[in-house]
């Protein structure tokens, strides 16, 4: 089932690239639900980060940030430095796009501290 969830996530990514957003949302939701069902935390992190990409492509930055925060909470739960770095980087990029300088700096400092 882990591989199926990963496939759903990848299919969602393809639909994002082709701007088929309804189809992307369908597969990304399936990926998240399946990852929840099998308690695949790293899969949930991937799913929420892919969902943030979906929202960013539609200029829905608040929704993207919410998805990234979900991913970050899961990364904290399993205390995975590589996944925490990835989440903080995504947050920093989104905060940069929204012009939120203080949140951008905080997220950037968080991932830099983890890289050291």
Contact map, one row per residue, 1 for C-alpha under 8 A:
11111000000000000000000000000000010001000000000000000000000000000000000000000000000000000000000000000000000000000000
11111100000000000000000000000000011001010010000000000000000000000000000000000000000000000000000000000000000000000000
11111110000000000000000000000000000000000000000000000000000000000000000000000000000000000000000000000000000000000000
11111111000000000000000000000010000000000000000000000000000000000000000000000000000000000000000000000000000000000000
11111111100000000000000000000111011000000010000000000000000000000000000000000000000000000000000000000000000000000000
01111111110000000000000000000010000000000010000000000000000000000000000000000000000000000000000000000000000000000000
00111111111000000000000000000010000000000000000000000000000000000000000000000000000000000000000000000000000000000000
00011111111100000000000000110110000000000000000000000000000000000000000000000000000000000000000000000000000000000000
00001111111110000000000000110010000000000000011001000000000000000000000000000000000000000000000000000000000000000000
00000111111111000000000000000000000000000000000000000000000000000000000000000000000000000000000000000000000000000000
00000011111111100000000100100000000000000000000000000000000000000000000000000000000000000000000000000000000000000000
00000001111111110000001111110000000000000000000001000000000000000000000000000000000000000000000000000000000000000000
00000000111111111000000100000000000000000000000001000100000000000000000000000000000000000000000000000000000000000000
00000000011111111100000100000000000000000000000000000000000000000000000000000000000000000000000000000000000000000000
00000000001111111111101100000000000000000000000000000000000000000000000000000000000000000000000000000000000000000000
00000000000111111111100100000000000000000000000000000100100000000000000000000000000000000000000000000000000000000000
00000000000011111111000000000000000000000000000000000000000000000000000000000000000000000000000000000000000000000000
00000000000001111111000000000000000000000000000000000000000000000000000000000000000000000000000000000000000000000000
00000000000000111111100000000000000000000000000000000000000000000000000000000000000000000000000000000000000000000000
00000000000000111111111100000000000000000000000000000000000000000000000000000000000000000000000000000000000000000000
00000000000000110011111110000000000000000000000000000100000000000000000000000000000000000000000000000000000000000000
00000000000000000001111111000000000000000000000000000000000000000000000000000000000000000000000000000000000000000000
00000000000100100001111111100000000000000000000000000000000000000000000000000000000000000000000000000000000000000000
00000000001111110001111111110000000000000000000000000100000000000000000000000000000000000000000000000000000000000000
00000000000100000000111111111000000000000000000000100100000000000000000000000000000000000000000000000000000000000000
00000000000100000000011111111100000000000000000000000000000000000000000000000000000000000000000000000000000000000000
00000001101100000000001111111110000000000000000000000000000000000000000000000000000000000000000000000000000000000000
00000001100100000000000111111111000000000000001001100000000000000000000000000000000000000000000000000000000000000000
00000000000000000000000011111111100000000000000000000000000000000000000000000000000000000000000000000000000000000000
00001001000000000000000001111111110000000000000000000000000000000000000000000000000000000000000000000000000000000000
00011111100000000000000000111111111000000001001000000000000000000000000000000000000000000000000000000000000000000000
00001000000000000000000000011111111100000011001100000000000000000000000000000000000000000000000000000000000000000000
00000000000000000000000000001111111110000000000000000000000000000000000000000000000000000000000000000000000000000000
11001000000000000000000000000111111111000000000000000000000000000000000000000000000000000000000000000000000000000000
01001000000000000000000000000011111111111011000000000000000000000000000000000000000000000000000000000000000000000000
00000000000000000000000000000001111111111001000000000000000000000000000000000000000000000000000000000000000000000000
00000000000000000000000000000000111111110000000000000000000000000000000000000000000000000000000000000000000000000000
11000000000000000000000000000000011111110000000000000000000000000000000000000000000000000000000000000000000000000000
00000000000000000000000000000000001111111000000000000000000000000000000000000000000000000000000000000000000000000000
01000000000000000000000000000000001111111111000000000000000000000000000000000000000000000000000000000000000000000000
00000000000000000000000000000000001100111111100000000000000000000000000001100100000000000000000000000000000000000000
00000000000000000000000000000000000000011111110000000000000000000000000001100000001000000000000000000000000000000000
01001100000000000000000000000001001000011111111000000000000000000000000000000000000000000000000000000000000000000000
00000000000000000000000000000011001100011111111100000000000000000000001001000000000000000000000000000000000000000000
00000000000000000000000000000000000000001111111110000000000000000000011101100000001000000000000000000000000000000000
00000000100000000000000000000000000000000111111111000000000000000000001000000000000000000000000000000000000000000000
00000000100000000000000000010011000000000011111111100000000000000000000000000000000000000000000000000000000000000000
00000000000000000000000000000001000000000001111111110000000000000011011000000000000000000000000000000000000000000000
00000000000000000000000000000000000000000000111111111000000000000011001000000000000000100100000000000000000000000000
00000000100110000000000000010000000000000000011111111100000000000000000000000000000000000000000000000000000000000000
00000000000000000000000010010000000000000000001111111110000000010010000000000000000000000000000000000000000000000000
00000000000000000000000000000000000000000000000111111111000000111111000000000000000000000000000000000000000000000000
00000000000000000000000000000000000000000000000011111111100000010000000000000000000000000000000000000000000000000000
00000000000010010000100110000000000000000000000001111111110000010000000000000000000000000000000000000000000000000000
00000000000000000000000000000000000000000000000000111111111110110000000000000000000000000000000000000000000000000000
00000000000000000000000000000000000000000000000000011111111110010000000000000000000000000000010000000000000000000000
00000000000000010000000000000000000000000000000000001111111100000000000000000000000000000000000000000000000000000000
00000000000000000000000000000000000000000000000000000111111100000000000000000000000000000000000000000000000000000000
00000000000000000000000000000000000000000000000000000011111110000000000000000000000000000000000000000000000000000000
00000000000000000000000000000000000000000000000000000011111111110000000000000000000000000000000000000000000000000000
00000000000000000000000000000000000000000000000000000011001111111000000000000000000000000000010001000000000000000000
00000000000000000000000000000000000000000000000000000000000111111100000000000000000000000000000000000000000000000000
00000000000000000000000000000000000000000000000000010010000111111110000000000000000000000000000000000000000000000000
00000000000000000000000000000000000000000000000000111111000111111111000000000000000000000000010000000000000000000000
00000000000000000000000000000000000000000000000000010000000011111111100000000000000000000010010000000000000000000000
00000000000000000000000000000000000000000000000000010000000001111111110000000000000000000000000000000000000000000000
00000000000000000000000000000000000000000000000110110000000000111111111000000000000000000000000000000000000000000000
00000000000000000000000000000000000000000000000110010000000000011111111100000000000000100110000000000000000000000000
00000000000000000000000000000000000000000000000000000000000000001111111110000000000000100010000000000000000000000000
00000000000000000000000000000000000000000000100100000000000000000111111111000000000000000000000000000000000000000000
00000000000000000000000000000000000000000001110110000000000000000011111111100000000000100000000000000000000000000000
00000000000000000000000000000000000000000000100000000000000000000001111111110000000100110000000000000000000000000000
00000000000000000000000000000000000000000000000000000000000000000000111111111000000000000000000000000000000000000000
00000000000000000000000000000000000000001101100000000000000000000000011111111100000000000000000000000000000000000000
00000000000000000000000000000000000000001100100000000000000000000000001111111111101100100000000000000000000000000000
00000000000000000000000000000000000000000000000000000000000000000000000111111111000100000000000000000000000000000000
00000000000000000000000000000000000000000000000000000000000000000000000011111110000000000000000000000000000000000000
00000000000000000000000000000000000000001000000000000000000000000000000001111111000000000000000000000000000000000000
00000000000000000000000000000000000000000000000000000000000000000000000000111111100100000000000000000000000000000000
00000000000000000000000000000000000000000000000000000000000000000000000000110111111100000000000000000000000000000000
00000000000000000000000000000000000000000000000000000000000000000000000000100011111110000000000000000000000000000100
00000000000000000000000000000000000000000000000000000000000000000000000000000001111111000000000000000000000000000000
00000000000000000000000000000000000000000100100000000000000000000000000000100001111111100000000000000000000000000000
00000000000000000000000000000000000000000000000000000000000000000000000100110011111111110000000000000000000000100100
00000000000000000000000000000000000000000000000000000000000000000000000000000000111111111000000000000000000001110110
00000000000000000000000000000000000000000000000000000000000000000000000000000000011111111100000000000000000000100000
00000000000000000000000000000000000000000000000010000000000000000001101100100000001111111110000000000000000000000000
00000000000000000000000000000000000000000000000000000000000000000000000100000000000111111111000000000000001101100000
00000000000000000000000000000000000000000000000000000000000000000000000000000000000011111111100000000000001100100000
00000000000000000000000000000000000000000000000010000000000000000001000000000000000001111111110000000000000000000000
00000000000000000000000000000000000000000000000000000000000000001001100000000000000000111111111000000001001000000000
00000000000000000000000000000000000000000000000000000000000000000000000000000000000000011111111100000011111100000000
00000000000000000000000000000000000000000000000000000000000000000000000000000000000000001111111110000001000000000000
00000000000000000000000000000000000000000000000000000001000010011000000000000000000000000111111111000001000000000000
00000000000000000000000000000000000000000000000000000000000000000000000000000000000000000011111111111011000000000000
00000000000000000000000000000000000000000000000000000000000000000000000000000000000000000001111111111001000000000000
00000000000000000000000000000000000000000000000000000000000000000000000000000000000000000000111111110000000000000000
00000000000000000000000000000000000000000000000000000000000010000000000000000000000000000000011111110000000000000000
00000000000000000000000000000000000000000000000000000000000000000000000000000000000000000000001111111000000000000000
00000000000000000000000000000000000000000000000000000000000000000000000000000000000000000000001111111111000000000000
00000000000000000000000000000000000000000000000000000000000000000000000000000000000000000000001100111111100000000000
00000000000000000000000000000000000000000000000000000000000000000000000000000000000000000000000000011111110000000000
00000000000000000000000000000000000000000000000000000000000000000000000000000000000000000001001000011111111000000000
00000000000000000000000000000000000000000000000000000000000000000000000000000000000000000011111100011111111100000000
00000000000000000000000000000000000000000000000000000000000000000000000000000000000000000001000000001111111110000000
00000000000000000000000000000000000000000000000000000000000000000000000000000000000000000001000000000111111111000000
00000000000000000000000000000000000000000000000000000000000000000000000000000000000000011011000000000011111111100000
00000000000000000000000000000000000000000000000000000000000000000000000000000000000000011001000000000001111111110000
00000000000000000000000000000000000000000000000000000000000000000000000000000000000000000000000000000000111111111000
00000000000000000000000000000000000000000000000000000000000000000000000000000000000010010000000000000000011111111100
00000000000000000000000000000000000000000000000000000000000000000000000000000000000111011000000000000000001111111110
00000000000000000000000000000000000000000000000000000000000000000000000000000000000010000000000000000000000111111111
00000000000000000000000000000000000000000000000000000000000000000000000000000000000000000000000000000000000011111111
00000000000000000000000000000000000000000000000000000000000000000000000000000000100110000000000000000000000001111111
00000000000000000000000000000000000000000000000000000000000000000000000000000000000010000000000000000000000000111111
00000000000000000000000000000000000000000000000000000000000000000000000000000000000000000000000000000000000000011111
